[in-house]
Amino acid sequence: MVQIPRFPESKHPLVKFLLHQSDRSLLSLFQLYPEQGKYFTAIFCRYSAIVYTLIAHGTKSKVQGDYLFALTWRDIFYEMRELPLPDLQSWLIDMTGLYIHHVELPPVSAINYNLKAAPPPLWCYLEQGLELIDPVLRLIIVMSDNFHWSETRIAAHFQAEGKMVSPAEVKQLLLKGHQMLNNSLPQDIKAIYLHEN
């Protein structure tokens, strides 16, 4: 029996308000208002159980399943931007099937993804935000947040690359990068996931 994770964002007022909308309407709103995240989040909430169940039956471990679930939703997020208005449920099932059969998953020990810490909609908008910021700031954020490197270790990495950066400068750059990343997130995503008004 597959244990489908609960996604509390489905109960957030911004998302709950949209759950009566048709698939066609949600997809159209998502495409018309890319600066808002609630439409994608509502689509995710509507179809997460179906996608998760299909993936859970097609993967060997929960860690790999959660990771493939996130990867699938990340690609759905980018594909839906340009998608002509299809039968969304069939399209999502087809996309999920493609991922189950064609994505080569890393071993469990190499996966650094936590479904509870970064549900797919939040992960998608964080990744989109990371793409928009300076590459050096992005690298510092990834080293710090994903790999848990200290400011000293990050500074040593840059020094090995010939860039003289002190741990104190790394700390300032990390603060600046986090601020830029936070500013890049849609307001409704911050309200839904980060509890910001």
Contacts in CASP RR format, 6 or more apart in sequence:
PFRMAT RR
TARGET T0000
AUTHOR 0000-0000-0000
METHOD contacts of the structure
MODEL  1
MVQIPRFPESKHPLVKFLLHQSDRSLLSLFQLYPEQGKYFTAIFCRYSAI
VYTLIAHGTKSKVQGDYLFALTWRDIFYEMRELPLPDLQSWLIDMTGLYI
HHVELPPVSAINYNLKAAPPPLWCYLEQGLELIDPVLRLIIVMSDNFHWS
ETRIAAHFQAEGKMVSPAEVKQLLLKGHQMLNNSLPQDIKAIYLHEN
2 52 0 8 1.000
2 53 0 8 1.000
2 56 0 8 1.000
2 57 0 8 1.000
4 48 0 8 1.000
4 49 0 8 1.000
4 52 0 8 1.000
4 53 0 8 1.000
4 56 0 8 1.000
5 52 0 8 1.000
5 66 0 8 1.000
5 115 0 8 1.000
5 116 0 8 1.000
7 44 0 8 1.000
7 45 0 8 1.000
7 48 0 8 1.000
7 119 0 8 1.000
9 15 0 8 1.000
9 41 0 8 1.000
9 44 0 8 1.000
9 45 0 8 1.000
9 119 0 8 1.000
9 121 0 8 1.000
9 192 0 8 1.000
9 193 0 8 1.000
10 16 0 8 1.000
10 19 0 8 1.000
10 45 0 8 1.000
12 191 0 8 1.000
12 192 0 8 1.000
14 38 0 8 1.000
14 41 0 8 1.000
14 188 0 8 1.000
14 191 0 8 1.000
14 192 0 8 1.000
15 38 0 8 1.000
15 41 0 8 1.000
15 42 0 8 1.000
15 45 0 8 1.000
15 192 0 8 1.000
18 26 0 8 1.000
18 38 0 8 1.000
18 39 0 8 1.000
18 42 0 8 1.000
19 42 0 8 1.000
19 45 0 8 1.000
19 46 0 8 1.000
21 29 0 8 1.000
21 42 0 8 1.000
23 43 0 8 1.000
23 46 0 8 1.000
23 87 0 8 1.000
23 88 0 8 1.000
23 89 0 8 1.000
24 85 0 8 1.000
24 88 0 8 1.000
26 39 0 8 1.000
26 42 0 8 1.000
26 43 0 8 1.000
26 46 0 8 1.000
26 88 0 8 1.000
27 39 0 8 1.000
27 43 0 8 1.000
27 80 0 8 1.000
27 83 0 8 1.000
27 85 0 8 1.000
27 88 0 8 1.000
28 85 0 8 1.000
29 36 0 8 1.000
29 39 0 8 1.000
30 37 0 8 1.000
30 39 0 8 1.000
30 40 0 8 1.000
30 43 0 8 1.000
30 80 0 8 1.000
30 81 0 8 1.000
31 80 0 8 1.000
31 81 0 8 1.000
31 82 0 8 1.000
31 83 0 8 1.000
33 39 0 8 1.000
34 81 0 8 1.000
35 186 0 8 1.000
36 186 0 8 1.000
36 187 0 8 1.000
36 188 0 8 1.000
37 121 0 8 1.000
37 125 0 8 1.000
37 186 0 8 1.000
37 188 0 8 1.000
37 189 0 8 1.000
37 192 0 8 1.000
38 188 0 8 1.000
38 189 0 8 1.000
38 192 0 8 1.000
40 77 0 8 1.000
40 80 0 8 1.000
40 121 0 8 1.000
40 124 0 8 1.000
41 121 0 8 1.000
41 188 0 8 1.000
41 189 0 8 1.000
41 192 0 8 1.000
43 80 0 8 1.000
43 88 0 8 1.000
44 73 0 8 1.000
44 119 0 8 1.000
44 120 0 8 1.000
44 121 0 8 1.000
47 88 0 8 1.000
47 89 0 8 1.000
47 92 0 8 1.000
48 73 0 8 1.000
48 120 0 8 1.000
50 89 0 8 1.000
50 92 0 8 1.000
50 93 0 8 1.000
50 96 0 8 1.000
51 69 0 8 1.000
51 72 0 8 1.000
51 73 0 8 1.000
51 92 0 8 1.000
51 93 0 8 1.000
51 96 0 8 1.000
52 69 0 8 1.000
54 93 0 8 1.000
54 96 0 8 1.000
54 97 0 8 1.000
54 100 0 8 1.000
55 65 0 8 1.000
55 68 0 8 1.000
55 69 0 8 1.000
55 72 0 8 1.000
55 96 0 8 1.000
55 99 0 8 1.000
55 100 0 8 1.000
56 62 0 8 1.000
56 65 0 8 1.000
58 65 0 8 1.000
58 100 0 8 1.000
59 65 0 8 1.000
59 68 0 8 1.000
59 100 0 8 1.000
59 105 0 8 1.000
61 108 0 8 1.000
63 108 0 8 1.000
63 111 0 8 1.000
63 113 0 8 1.000
64 105 0 8 1.000
64 108 0 8 1.000
64 111 0 8 1.000
65 105 0 8 1.000
66 113 0 8 1.000
66 114 0 8 1.000
66 115 0 8 1.000
67 105 0 8 1.000
67 106 0 8 1.000
67 111 0 8 1.000
67 113 0 8 1.000
68 99 0 8 1.000
68 100 0 8 1.000
68 103 0 8 1.000
68 105 0 8 1.000
69 115 0 8 1.000
69 120 0 8 1.000
70 113 0 8 1.000
70 115 0 8 1.000
70 118 0 8 1.000
70 120 0 8 1.000
70 123 0 8 1.000
71 99 0 8 1.000
71 103 0 8 1.000
72 95 0 8 1.000
72 96 0 8 1.000
72 99 0 8 1.000
73 120 0 8 1.000
73 121 0 8 1.000
73 123 0 8 1.000
73 124 0 8 1.000
74 120 0 8 1.000
74 123 0 8 1.000
74 124 0 8 1.000
74 127 0 8 1.000
75 95 0 8 1.000
75 99 0 8 1.000
76 92 0 8 1.000
76 95 0 8 1.000
77 120 0 8 1.000
77 121 0 8 1.000
77 124 0 8 1.000
79 95 0 8 1.000
83 91 0 8 1.000
105 111 0 8 1.000
112 146 0 8 1.000
112 147 0 8 1.000
118 126 0 8 1.000
119 193 0 8 1.000
121 189 0 8 1.000
121 192 0 8 1.000
121 193 0 8 1.000
122 189 0 8 1.000
122 193 0 8 1.000
125 185 0 8 1.000
125 186 0 8 1.000
125 189 0 8 1.000
126 181 0 8 1.000
126 185 0 8 1.000
128 184 0 8 1.000
129 181 0 8 1.000
129 184 0 8 1.000
129 185 0 8 1.000
130 138 0 8 1.000
130 141 0 8 1.000
130 142 0 8 1.000
130 181 0 8 1.000
131 138 0 8 1.000
132 180 0 8 1.000
132 184 0 8 1.000
133 141 0 8 1.000
133 177 0 8 1.000
133 180 0 8 1.000
133 181 0 8 1.000
133 184 0 8 1.000
134 177 0 8 1.000
134 180 0 8 1.000
136 173 0 8 1.000
137 173 0 8 1.000
137 176 0 8 1.000
137 177 0 8 1.000
137 180 0 8 1.000
138 177 0 8 1.000
140 154 0 8 1.000
140 170 0 8 1.000
140 173 0 8 1.000
140 174 0 8 1.000
140 177 0 8 1.000
141 174 0 8 1.000
141 177 0 8 1.000
141 178 0 8 1.000
141 181 0 8 1.000
143 149 0 8 1.000
143 153 0 8 1.000
143 154 0 8 1.000
143 157 0 8 1.000
144 151 0 8 1.000
144 154 0 8 1.000
144 174 0 8 1.000
149 157 0 8 1.000
150 167 0 8 1.000
151 167 0 8 1.000
151 168 0 8 1.000
151 170 0 8 1.000
151 171 0 8 1.000
151 174 0 8 1.000
152 167 0 8 1.000
154 165 0 8 1.000
154 167 0 8 1.000
154 170 0 8 1.000
155 165 0 8 1.000
155 166 0 8 1.000
155 167 0 8 1.000
155 169 0 8 1.000
155 170 0 8 1.000
158 164 0 8 1.000
158 165 0 8 1.000
158 170 0 8 1.000
159 165 0 8 1.000
165 173 0 8 1.000
182 190 0 8 1.000
185 194 0 8 1.000
187 196 0 8 1.000
190 196 0 8 1.000
191 197 0 8 1.000
END
